[in-house]
Amino acid sequence: MEYIIDQMQSSDWEKVRAIYVEGIKNGNSTFETDAPTWEKWDATHLQKPRLVARAQGNILGFISLAPVSGRVVYSGVAEVSLYVSSQYRKLGIGSALMSSLIAASEKAGIWTLQGSIFPENVANIALVKKHGFREIGRREKIARMTYGDFKGTWRDTVSVERRSKVVGLD
């Protein structure tokens, strides 16, 4: 399948939001119960890089970064969010988005990428490890699900991080 990776536009939001809602419903992507409005999402994520995989007017997946803190000392640390539509999984799209994000984040001076993944999401854990992330811990029963088939279930998360080899840490 041919697709391009490019910068997300505000006009992409409804298609991006639909992929995010799909991830919420599967129960192994996030503790969130609904996707926010564009305005709220836009305010909580870095402007660049925000990337989408695009083919023939469709958004196949997206990846973005959120700052972990408003403190200047953490300006090079960001949390990764990656979602691929279920109909386009296992085609390398997540890996292509991650590669593009890593390159763009390093150009932007980001020295640490981090994530929090449900341990049941083995495909995502394998993907981040493929791209140089390492597991740094597990948060046991960190939060309780509030919706769907998982409602009331305490969930663990696996913490992962990737340190840049380009942005100087010396």
C-alpha positions as CSV (number, residue, x, y, z in Angstrom):
1,M,0.0,0.0,0.0
2,E,1.3,3.4,-0.9
3,Y,1.0,6.3,1.6
4,I,2.8,9.4,2.6
5,I,3.8,10.6,6.0
6,D,3.2,14.3,6.5
7,Q,2.4,17.0,9.0
8,M,-1.1,16.8,10.5
9,Q,-3.4,19.7,9.7
10,S,-6.3,20.9,11.8
11,S,-8.6,19.8,8.9
12,D,-7.4,16.2,9.5
13,W,-8.9,16.2,13.0
14,E,-12.2,14.4,12.4
15,K,-10.4,11.5,10.7
16,V,-7.6,11.5,13.4
17,R,-10.3,11.7,16.1
18,A,-12.1,8.7,14.6
19,I,-8.9,6.6,14.8
20,Y,-8.4,7.8,18.4
21,V,-12.0,6.8,19.4
22,E,-11.4,3.4,17.8
23,G,-8.3,3.0,20.1
24,I,-10.3,4.1,23.1
25,K,-13.0,1.5,22.4
26,N,-10.5,-1.4,22.0
27,G,-9.6,-1.0,25.7
28,N,-5.9,-1.5,25.4
29,S,-4.7,1.9,24.2
30,T,-5.6,4.5,26.8
31,F,-7.4,5.3,30.0
32,E,-9.3,8.1,28.2
33,T,-13.0,7.6,27.8
34,D,-13.6,9.9,24.8
35,A,-11.5,12.0,22.3
36,P,-11.3,15.7,23.1
37,T,-12.3,18.5,20.8
38,W,-9.6,19.8,18.4
39,E,-9.0,22.8,20.5
40,K,-8.3,20.8,23.7
41,W,-6.1,18.3,21.9
42,D,-4.3,21.1,20.0
43,A,-3.5,22.9,23.3
44,T,-2.0,19.8,25.0
45,H,0.3,18.6,22.2
46,L,3.4,20.0,20.7
47,Q,2.9,21.7,17.4
48,K,5.6,19.7,15.6
49,P,6.0,16.9,14.9
50,R,2.4,15.9,14.5
51,L,2.4,13.3,11.7
52,V,-0.2,11.4,9.8
53,A,0.0,8.5,7.3
54,R,-2.1,9.6,4.4
55,A,-3.4,7.7,1.3
56,Q,-6.0,8.7,-1.2
57,G,-7.7,11.2,1.1
58,N,-7.7,8.8,4.1
59,I,-5.8,9.0,7.3
60,L,-4.4,5.6,8.1
61,G,-2.7,6.5,11.4
62,F,-1.2,9.3,13.4
63,I,1.6,10.0,15.9
64,S,2.1,13.1,18.1
65,L,4.0,14.3,21.1
66,A,2.8,15.9,24.4
67,P,5.1,17.7,26.7
68,V,5.6,15.9,30.0
69,S,6.0,19.1,32.0
70,G,5.8,22.9,31.6
71,R,9.1,23.3,33.3
72,V,11.9,24.5,31.0
73,V,14.3,21.8,32.2
74,Y,12.0,19.1,30.7
75,S,11.6,20.9,27.4
76,G,13.3,18.1,25.6
77,V,11.1,15.3,27.0
78,A,7.9,14.3,25.4
79,E,5.3,11.5,25.6
80,V,4.5,9.7,22.3
81,S,1.0,8.8,21.2
82,L,0.6,6.5,18.2
83,Y,-2.6,5.1,16.7
84,V,-3.2,3.2,13.5
85,S,-6.6,2.4,12.2
86,S,-7.5,-1.2,12.7
87,Q,-8.0,-1.8,9.0
88,Y,-4.4,-0.7,8.3
89,R,-2.5,-2.5,11.0
90,K,0.3,-4.9,10.2
91,L,1.3,-3.0,7.1
92,G,4.3,-1.1,8.6
93,I,2.5,2.1,9.0
94,G,3.1,2.4,12.8
95,S,6.8,1.8,12.2
96,A,7.0,4.4,9.4
97,L,5.2,6.9,11.6
98,M,7.6,6.2,14.5
99,S,10.7,6.5,12.3
100,S,9.5,9.8,11.0
101,L,8.6,11.1,14.5
102,I,12.0,10.1,15.9
103,A,13.8,12.0,13.1
104,A,11.6,15.1,13.4
105,S,11.8,15.1,17.2
106,E,15.6,15.0,17.2
107,K,15.6,17.9,14.7
108,A,13.4,19.8,17.2
109,G,15.8,19.1,20.1
110,I,13.8,16.4,21.9
111,W,16.3,14.2,23.8
112,T,13.9,11.8,25.5
113,L,10.7,10.1,24.1
114,Q,8.6,8.3,26.6
115,G,5.4,6.3,26.7
116,S,3.1,4.4,28.9
117,I,1.7,1.2,27.4
118,F,-0.8,-1.4,28.7
119,P,1.2,-4.7,28.9
120,E,-1.5,-6.4,27.0
121,N,-0.7,-4.2,24.0
122,V,2.2,-6.5,22.9
123,A,2.3,-5.2,19.3
124,N,2.9,-1.6,20.6
125,I,5.6,-2.8,23.0
126,A,7.3,-4.7,20.2
127,L,7.1,-1.6,18.0
128,V,8.7,0.8,20.4
129,K,11.5,-1.7,21.3
130,K,12.2,-2.1,17.5
131,H,12.8,1.7,17.5
132,G,15.2,1.8,20.4
133,F,12.9,2.3,23.4
134,R,13.7,0.4,26.5
135,E,11.4,-0.7,29.3
136,I,12.1,1.3,32.4
137,G,9.4,0.0,34.7
138,R,5.9,-1.1,35.3
139,R,3.3,0.8,37.2
140,E,1.0,-1.7,38.9
141,K,-2.7,-1.0,39.2
142,I,-2.0,2.6,38.4
143,A,-5.6,3.4,37.4
144,R,-9.0,1.8,37.1
145,M,-10.9,1.6,33.7
146,T,-14.1,3.6,33.7
147,Y,-15.8,2.3,30.6
148,G,-16.8,-0.6,28.4
149,D,-15.9,-4.3,29.0
150,F,-13.0,-3.2,31.2
151,K,-15.0,-1.0,33.5
152,G,-13.8,-1.3,37.1
153,T,-10.6,-3.2,36.1
154,W,-7.4,-2.0,37.6
155,R,-4.7,-1.8,34.9
156,D,-0.9,-1.8,34.9
157,T,1.2,0.2,32.5
158,V,4.7,-0.4,31.1
159,S,6.9,2.7,31.1
160,V,9.2,3.0,28.1
161,E,11.7,5.6,27.0
162,R,14.1,6.3,24.1
163,R,17.1,8.6,24.5
164,S,18.3,10.4,21.5
165,K,21.7,9.5,20.1
166,V,21.7,12.8,18.2
167,V,20.7,15.4,20.7
168,G,23.6,15.7,23.0
169,L,23.2,14.3,26.5
170,D,26.8,14.9,27.6
